[in-house]
């Protein structure tokens, strides 16, 4: 099967492989696996044990603290085990394994049909917390925490991140094209708990169909605007998104709330709509399965816990043997060595490539060209940070503002010496963050 380019988005972005593929629902056939750490914060605590019968939508693990999130079964069946399983992070995480009975019997779900203006802050946040919603753009920050800033009256902008600037990914794009009403209603629900705020749907200009659809549906709406942004990676990074849409600057020591903003991914906003209006917990999401090694690239509405390998098979399997498989996009995703791992709340894509452009080159000495500095959205000097990281010089790393790195991958991408700048910096950032938690 030959993949062809059909205008609108340049082929080098890879989005042409799946952007015109409507969302297909996929129901898992095998066991489903639910890691207890699918979010930033404390792992969830199991409320089921081996041998228990469960239904789709049933709570199987409760939040382990305020900064944590509930986890629900996405299938009906029996708890087979609670044990460590491999995740896309590369580590094994304590997980609940459910033997899927294939019936998908569900708990009763019911939301509220109250007009948006009558919704209270407490009932909206409680519905979001109960549903186990987290940031679905990859960060995994519990949404009920994000919507509970210390000074809610200072929030005046709710920004929906619809930029989807990462190459190859098209799940957010398809969500807007096919389910725009749910996205808009989700945003209105969030606006209801911040009465002084206005909504912005921020989307890159390489998605004209989605922009036109949103503007048509929001014509005459004074509370929500659609902002068409220049297509430029990493425009979807939180700090860049806030600056482009409000002119306000934040750094690593600040939260978006410090700039009067709350930022949510498109999928997160739609899931808020489902939680409040339908009473539905976060048990599914859209995952793009794509790359030149995939026979039939697709956008799947898939239940959490589903095996990556099942989704690859559902996309027709491999057209060619993949040299690299990435969980997520090519810039910020994680290369994986095993597809026997589950879709989690933060899984956006499975990217299968016939060439491994990174392994083809051996890193060489820095030639001091300055290209990494030119492209860095964090306005730091990646070469100096990487050198400090390699020496283990934490003081120099911090003095060089290493924590301002957003790990976008731009420096590694442009480096003619093929140095692994982002990975080196990211490793030291993790060490610093871990030391601060102690």
RALIN-V202982 format. One record per run of one state. SS is the DSSP state (hx for helix, st for strand, lp for the rest). FROM is the first residue (numbers start at 1). LEN is the number of residues. If there is no record, write none. Layout:
ss,from,len
SS,FROM,LEN
SS,FROM,LEN
//
This chain:
ss,from,len
lp,1,10
hx,11,3
lp,14,1
hx,15,3
lp,18,5
st,23,4
lp,27,5
st,32,4
lp,36,9
st,45,2
lp,47,6
st,53,2
lp,55,1
st,56,1
lp,57,2
st,59,4
lp,63,8
st,71,2
lp,73,4
st,77,10
lp,87,5
st,92,9
lp,101,5
st,106,1
lp,107,9
hx,116,3
lp,119,2
hx,121,11
lp,132,2
st,134,1
lp,135,7
st,142,1
hx,143,4
lp,147,5
hx,152,3
lp,155,2
st,157,5
lp,162,9
hx,171,22
lp,193,5
st,198,7
lp,205,3
hx,208,10
lp,218,6
st,224,6
lp,230,8
hx,238,9
lp,247,9
hx,256,4
lp,260,1
st,261,5
hx,266,13
lp,279,5
st,284,7
lp,291,3
st,294,1
lp,295,3
st,298,6
lp,304,3
st,307,1
hx,308,7
lp,315,3
st,318,1
lp,319,5
st,324,4
lp,328,6
st,334,3
lp,337,5
st,342,1
lp,343,6
st,349,5
lp,354,17
hx,371,5
lp,376,6
hx,382,10
lp,392,2
hx,394,6
lp,400,2
hx,402,3
lp,405,5
hx,410,5
lp,415,6
hx,421,17
lp,438,1
//
